Amino acid sequence: MLSLLVLISTVTVLTTQSDLKIVNGRGPAPCARTCVGVGKYYADEDNDGWKDEGYFKEKAYMKVDIARCNFVHYPVLIAVTKTNYKYGLCSSVTIKNVQRDSFYAHTTDDVTARVMRAGYCDVHWSAFGYTC
């Protein structure tokens, strides 16, 4: 019984204490939020999947919807690609056109949208911003 009480107390303390400081951010500390998600390689309710870049030949991009994070200004973003395919390789991405509700991930290597879809290349992202 005592060990259960200690476990519950530890979980309560760990879940209620956190510290997030966004340097050069635009908002008060109580409104800071970390929001994470995955832009899937195929079209779904949150994104359109990989598309071929029209301006840069042999490049692909994905628009990622982050509207459910409810940021009031554009957030600080980190994004990486990950494959669930045993033999898949994914290009790294660079982040462009960050808005409070979306951003674009563009491939850094010369690959097409077809290659990124065939490799099951999802975009895993973390966003840090303010909700008020």
CYANA upper distance limits for C-alpha pairs under 8 A (distance plus 0.5 A):
  1 MET  CA      5 LEU  CA      6.87
  2 LEU  CA      6 VAL  CA      6.75
  3 SER  CA      7 LEU  CA      6.62
  4 LEU  CA      8 ILE  CA      6.67
  5 LEU  CA      9 SER  CA      6.62
  6 VAL  CA     10 THR  CA      6.58
  7 LEU  CA     11 VAL  CA      6.68
  8 ILE  CA     12 THR  CA      6.60
  9 SER  CA     13 VAL  CA      6.69
 10 THR  CA     14 LEU  CA      6.57
 11 VAL  CA     15 THR  CA      6.53
 12 THR  CA     16 THR  CA      6.69
 13 VAL  CA     17 GLN  CA      6.62
 14 LEU  CA     18 SER  CA      8.26
 20 LEU  CA     29 ALA  CA      8.08
 20 LEU  CA     32 ALA  CA      7.17
 20 LEU  CA     33 ARG  CA      8.17
 21 LYS  CA     29 ALA  CA      7.44
 21 LYS  CA     32 ALA  CA      7.99
 22 ILE  CA     32 ALA  CA      8.10
 22 ILE  CA    128 PHE  CA      7.81
 22 ILE  CA    129 GLY  CA      7.90
 25 GLY  CA    129 GLY  CA      7.87
 25 GLY  CA    130 TYR  CA      8.48
 26 ARG  CA     73 HIS  CA      7.95
 26 ARG  CA    130 TYR  CA      7.67
 27 GLY  CA     31 CYS  CA      7.22
 27 GLY  CA     32 ALA  CA      7.80
 27 GLY  CA    130 TYR  CA      6.28
 27 GLY  CA    131 THR  CA      8.49
 27 GLY  CA    132 CYS  CA      7.07
 28 PRO  CA     32 ALA  CA      7.50
 28 PRO  CA    130 TYR  CA      8.13
 28 PRO  CA    132 CYS  CA      8.03
 31 CYS  CA    130 TYR  CA      5.68
 31 CYS  CA    131 THR  CA      5.77
 31 CYS  CA    132 CYS  CA      6.02
 32 ALA  CA    128 PHE  CA      7.77
 32 ALA  CA    129 GLY  CA      6.17
 32 ALA  CA    130 TYR  CA      5.01
 32 ALA  CA    131 THR  CA      7.06
 33 ARG  CA    128 PHE  CA      6.27
 33 ARG  CA    129 GLY  CA      5.98
 33 ARG  CA    130 TYR  CA      6.26
 33 ARG  CA    131 THR  CA      7.38
 34 THR  CA    126 SER  CA      7.61
 34 THR  CA    127 ALA  CA      6.30
 34 THR  CA    128 PHE  CA      5.20
 34 THR  CA    129 GLY  CA      7.26
 35 CYS  CA     69 CYS  CA      6.45
 35 CYS  CA    126 SER  CA      6.39
 35 CYS  CA    127 ALA  CA      5.67
 35 CYS  CA    128 PHE  CA      6.93
 36 VAL  CA    124 HIS  CA      8.24
 36 VAL  CA    125 TRP  CA      6.15
 36 VAL  CA    126 SER  CA      4.85
 36 VAL  CA    127 ALA  CA      6.58
 37 GLY  CA    124 HIS  CA      6.53
 37 GLY  CA    125 TRP  CA      6.03
 37 GLY  CA    126 SER  CA      7.18
 38 VAL  CA    122 ASP  CA      7.06
 38 VAL  CA    123 VAL  CA      6.02
 38 VAL  CA    124 HIS  CA      4.99
 38 VAL  CA    125 TRP  CA      6.64
 39 GLY  CA     46 ASP  CA      7.82
 39 GLY  CA     47 ASN  CA      6.99
 39 GLY  CA     49 GLY  CA      7.86
 39 GLY  CA     62 MET  CA      8.45
 39 GLY  CA     64 VAL  CA      6.30
 39 GLY  CA     65 ASP  CA      8.36
 39 GLY  CA    122 ASP  CA      6.16
 39 GLY  CA    123 VAL  CA      5.33
 39 GLY  CA    124 HIS  CA      6.88
 39 GLY  CA    125 TRP  CA      8.30
 40 LYS  CA     44 ASP  CA      7.87
 40 LYS  CA     47 ASN  CA      7.80
 40 LYS  CA     49 GLY  CA      6.66
 40 LYS  CA    121 CYS  CA      7.96
 40 LYS  CA    122 ASP  CA      5.24
 40 LYS  CA    123 VAL  CA      7.03
 41 TYR  CA     49 GLY  CA      5.33
 41 TYR  CA     50 TRP  CA      6.42
 41 TYR  CA    116 MET  CA      7.65
 41 TYR  CA    117 ARG  CA      5.99
 41 TYR  CA    120 TYR  CA      6.30
 41 TYR  CA    121 CYS  CA      5.92
 41 TYR  CA    122 ASP  CA      5.36
 41 TYR  CA    123 VAL  CA      8.00
 42 TYR  CA     48 ASP  CA      7.27
 42 TYR  CA     49 GLY  CA      4.80
 42 TYR  CA     50 TRP  CA      7.28
 42 TYR  CA    117 ARG  CA      7.29
 43 ALA  CA     47 ASN  CA      6.19
 43 ALA  CA     48 ASP  CA      4.69
 43 ALA  CA     49 GLY  CA      4.88
 43 ALA  CA     50 TRP  CA      8.38
 44 ASP  CA     48 ASP  CA      6.85
 44 ASP  CA     49 GLY  CA      7.88
 46 ASP  CA     64 VAL  CA      7.45
 46 ASP  CA     65 ASP  CA      5.97
 47 ASN  CA     62 MET  CA      8.06
 47 ASN  CA     63 LYS  CA      6.63
 47 ASN  CA     64 VAL  CA      5.87
 47 ASN  CA     65 ASP  CA      6.39
 48 ASP  CA     62 MET  CA      7.42
 48 ASP  CA     63 LYS  CA      7.17
 48 ASP  CA     64 VAL  CA      8.35
 49 GLY  CA     62 MET  CA      6.23
 49 GLY  CA     63 LYS  CA      7.91
 49 GLY  CA    117 ARG  CA      8.49
 50 TRP  CA     60 ALA  CA      6.87
 50 TRP  CA     61 TYR  CA      6.11
 50 TRP  CA     62 MET  CA      5.35
 50 TRP  CA    113 ALA  CA      5.55
 50 TRP  CA    114 ARG  CA      8.19
 50 TRP  CA    116 MET  CA      7.35
 50 TRP  CA    117 ARG  CA      7.15
 51 LYS  CA     60 ALA  CA      6.04
 51 LYS  CA     61 TYR  CA      5.99
 51 LYS  CA     62 MET  CA      6.75
 51 LYS  CA    112 THR  CA      8.31
 51 LYS  CA    113 ALA  CA      5.50
 51 LYS  CA    114 ARG  CA      8.50
 52 ASP  CA     58 GLU  CA      7.99
 52 ASP  CA     59 LYS  CA      6.68
 52 ASP  CA     60 ALA  CA      4.97
 52 ASP  CA     61 TYR  CA      6.87
 52 ASP  CA    112 THR  CA      6.40
 52 ASP  CA    113 ALA  CA      5.60
 53 GLU  CA     57 LYS  CA      7.29
 53 GLU  CA     58 GLU  CA      7.90
 53 GLU  CA     59 LYS  CA      5.87
 53 GLU  CA     60 ALA  CA      5.45
 53 GLU  CA     61 TYR  CA      6.58
 57 LYS  CA    110 ASP  CA      8.31
 58 GLU  CA    110 ASP  CA      5.38
 58 GLU  CA    111 VAL  CA      5.66
 58 GLU  CA    112 THR  CA      5.73
 59 LYS  CA    106 HIS  CA      7.77
 59 LYS  CA    107 THR  CA      6.41
 59 LYS  CA    108 THR  CA      7.94
 59 LYS  CA    109 ASP  CA      7.52
 59 LYS  CA    110 ASP  CA      5.85
 59 LYS  CA    111 VAL  CA      5.77
 59 LYS  CA    112 THR  CA      5.88
 59 LYS  CA    113 ALA  CA      7.88
 60 ALA  CA    106 HIS  CA      6.39
 60 ALA  CA    107 THR  CA      6.03
 60 ALA  CA    111 VAL  CA      7.01
 60 ALA  CA    112 THR  CA      5.75
 60 ALA  CA    113 ALA  CA      5.48
 60 ALA  CA    116 MET  CA      8.29
 61 TYR  CA    104 TYR  CA      7.16
 61 TYR  CA    105 ALA  CA      5.97
 61 TYR  CA    106 HIS  CA      4.77
 61 TYR  CA    107 THR  CA      6.68
 61 TYR  CA    113 ALA  CA      7.78
 62 MET  CA    104 TYR  CA      6.08
 62 MET  CA    105 ALA  CA      5.75
 62 MET  CA    106 HIS  CA      7.11
 63 LYS  CA    102 SER  CA      7.39
 63 LYS  CA    103 PHE  CA      6.33
 63 LYS  CA    104 TYR  CA      4.96
 63 LYS  CA    105 ALA  CA      6.99
 64 VAL  CA    102 SER  CA      5.95
 64 VAL  CA    103 PHE  CA      5.92
 64 VAL  CA    104 TYR  CA      6.52
 64 VAL  CA    105 ALA  CA      7.91
 65 ASP  CA    101 ASP  CA      6.57
 65 ASP  CA    102 SER  CA      4.97
 65 ASP  CA    103 PHE  CA      7.37
 66 ILE  CA     70 ASN  CA      8.36
 66 ILE  CA    100 ARG  CA      7.95
 66 ILE  CA    101 ASP  CA      5.32
 66 ILE  CA    102 SER  CA      5.50
 66 ILE  CA    103 PHE  CA      8.14
 67 ALA  CA     71 PHE  CA      7.96
 67 ALA  CA    100 ARG  CA      7.57
 67 ALA  CA    101 ASP  CA      4.53
 67 ALA  CA    102 SER  CA      7.01
 68 ARG  CA    101 ASP  CA      8.14
 69 CYS  CA    101 ASP  CA      8.11
 69 CYS  CA    131 THR  CA      8.50
 70 ASN  CA    100 ARG  CA      8.12
 70 ASN  CA    101 ASP  CA      7.84
 70 ASN  CA    131 THR  CA      6.36
 71 PHE  CA     75 PRO  CA      7.58
 71 PHE  CA    100 ARG  CA      5.92
 71 PHE  CA    101 ASP  CA      7.57
 71 PHE  CA    129 GLY  CA      6.60
 71 PHE  CA    130 TYR  CA      5.89
 71 PHE  CA    131 THR  CA      5.14
 71 PHE  CA    132 CYS  CA      8.07
 72 VAL  CA    100 ARG  CA      6.67
 72 VAL  CA    129 GLY  CA      8.44
 72 VAL  CA    130 TYR  CA      6.62
 72 VAL  CA    131 THR  CA      5.84
 72 VAL  CA    132 CYS  CA      6.65
 73 HIS  CA     99 GLN  CA      7.81
 73 HIS  CA    100 ARG  CA      5.59
 73 HIS  CA    129 GLY  CA      7.65
 73 HIS  CA    130 TYR  CA      7.33
 74 TYR  CA     98 VAL  CA      6.70
 74 TYR  CA     99 GLN  CA      5.31
 74 TYR  CA    100 ARG  CA      4.55
 74 TYR  CA    101 ASP  CA      8.13
 74 TYR  CA    129 GLY  CA      7.47
 75 PRO  CA     98 VAL  CA      8.07
 75 PRO  CA     99 GLN  CA      8.04
 75 PRO  CA    100 ARG  CA      6.92
 75 PRO  CA    127 ALA  CA      6.36
 75 PRO  CA    128 PHE  CA      5.78
 75 PRO  CA    129 GLY  CA      4.86
 75 PRO  CA    130 TYR  CA      7.89
 76 VAL  CA    127 ALA  CA      6.07
 76 VAL  CA    128 PHE  CA      5.57
 76 VAL  CA    129 GLY  CA      6.82
 77 LEU  CA     95 ILE  CA      8.38
 77 LEU  CA    125 TRP  CA      7.52
 77 LEU  CA    126 SER  CA      6.28
 77 LEU  CA    127 ALA  CA      5.02
 77 LEU  CA    128 PHE  CA      7.00
 78 ILE  CA    125 TRP  CA      6.05
 78 ILE  CA    126 SER  CA      5.78
 78 ILE  CA    127 ALA  CA      7.03
 79 ALA  CA     93 VAL  CA      7.68
 79 ALA  CA     94 THR  CA      8.25
 79 ALA  CA     95 ILE  CA      7.78
 79 ALA  CA    105 ALA  CA      8.22
 79 ALA  CA    123 VAL  CA      6.90
 79 ALA  CA    124 HIS  CA      6.13
 79 ALA  CA    125 TRP  CA      4.78
 79 ALA  CA    126 SER  CA      7.06
 80 VAL  CA     92 SER  CA      6.98
 80 VAL  CA     93 VAL  CA      6.96
 80 VAL  CA    123 VAL  CA      6.16
 80 VAL  CA    124 HIS  CA      5.92
 80 VAL  CA    125 TRP  CA      7.03
 81 THR  CA     90 CYS  CA      6.78
 81 THR  CA     91 SER  CA      7.53
 81 THR  CA     92 SER  CA      6.64
 81 THR  CA     93 VAL  CA      7.51
 81 THR  CA    121 CYS  CA      6.50
 81 THR  CA    122 ASP  CA      6.00
 81 THR  CA    123 VAL  CA      5.05
 81 THR  CA    124 HIS  CA      6.50
 82 LYS  CA     90 CYS  CA      7.21
 82 LYS  CA    120 TYR  CA      8.46
 82 LYS  CA    121 CYS  CA      5.98
 82 LYS  CA    122 ASP  CA      5.88
 82 LYS  CA    123 VAL  CA      6.95
 82 LYS  CA    124 HIS  CA      7.45
 83 THR  CA     88 GLY  CA      6.54
 83 THR  CA     89 LEU  CA      7.33
 83 THR  CA     90 CYS  CA      7.17
 83 THR  CA    119 GLY  CA      6.90
 83 THR  CA    120 TYR  CA      5.79
 83 THR  CA    121 CYS  CA      5.17
 83 THR  CA    122 ASP  CA      6.75
 84 ASN  CA     88 GLY  CA      7.93
 84 ASN  CA    120 TYR  CA      6.67
 84 ASN  CA    121 CYS  CA      7.96
 85 TYR  CA    119 GLY  CA      6.83
 85 TYR  CA    120 TYR  CA      6.62
 87 TYR  CA    119 GLY  CA      8.28
 88 GLY  CA    118 ALA  CA      8.39
 88 GLY  CA    119 GLY  CA      5.09
 88 GLY  CA    120 TYR  CA      7.57
 88 GLY  CA    121 CYS  CA      8.35
 89 LEU  CA    119 GLY  CA      6.64
 89 LEU  CA    121 CYS  CA      8.27
 90 CYS  CA    116 MET  CA      7.00
 90 CYS  CA    119 GLY  CA      7.06
 90 CYS  CA    121 CYS  CA      6.24
 91 SER  CA    107 THR  CA      6.29
 91 SER  CA    108 THR  CA      6.85
 91 SER  CA    109 ASP  CA      6.07
 91 SER  CA    111 VAL  CA      7.88
 91 SER  CA    116 MET  CA      8.23
 92 SER  CA    107 THR  CA      6.33
 92 SER  CA    108 THR  CA      6.15
 92 SER  CA    109 ASP  CA      7.47
 93 VAL  CA    105 ALA  CA      6.19
 93 VAL  CA    106 HIS  CA      5.64
 93 VAL  CA    107 THR  CA      4.93
 93 VAL  CA    108 THR  CA      5.88
 94 THR  CA    105 ALA  CA      6.18
 94 THR  CA    106 HIS  CA      5.81
 94 THR  CA    107 THR  CA      6.95
 94 THR  CA    108 THR  CA      6.98
 95 ILE  CA    103 PHE  CA      7.45
 95 ILE  CA    104 TYR  CA      6.28
 95 ILE  CA    105 ALA  CA      5.33
 95 ILE  CA    106 HIS  CA      6.93
 96 LYS  CA    103 PHE  CA      6.80
 96 LYS  CA    104 TYR  CA      5.67
 96 LYS  CA    105 ALA  CA      6.90
 96 LYS  CA    106 HIS  CA      7.82
 97 ASN  CA    103 PHE  CA      6.04
 97 ASN  CA    104 TYR  CA      6.49
 98 VAL  CA    102 SER  CA      6.73
 98 VAL  CA    103 PHE  CA      4.90
 98 VAL  CA    104 TYR  CA      7.41
 99 GLN  CA    103 PHE  CA      6.43
105 ALA  CA    123 VAL  CA      8.24
107 THR  CA    111 VAL  CA      7.73
111 VAL  CA    115 VAL  CA      6.67
111 VAL  CA    116 MET  CA      7.61
112 THR  CA    116 MET  CA      7.00
113 ALA  CA    117 ARG  CA      6.61
114 ARG  CA    118 ALA  CA      6.48
115 VAL  CA    119 GLY  CA      6.60
116 MET  CA    120 TYR  CA      6.84
116 MET  CA    121 CYS  CA      5.87
117 ARG  CA    121 CYS  CA      6.62
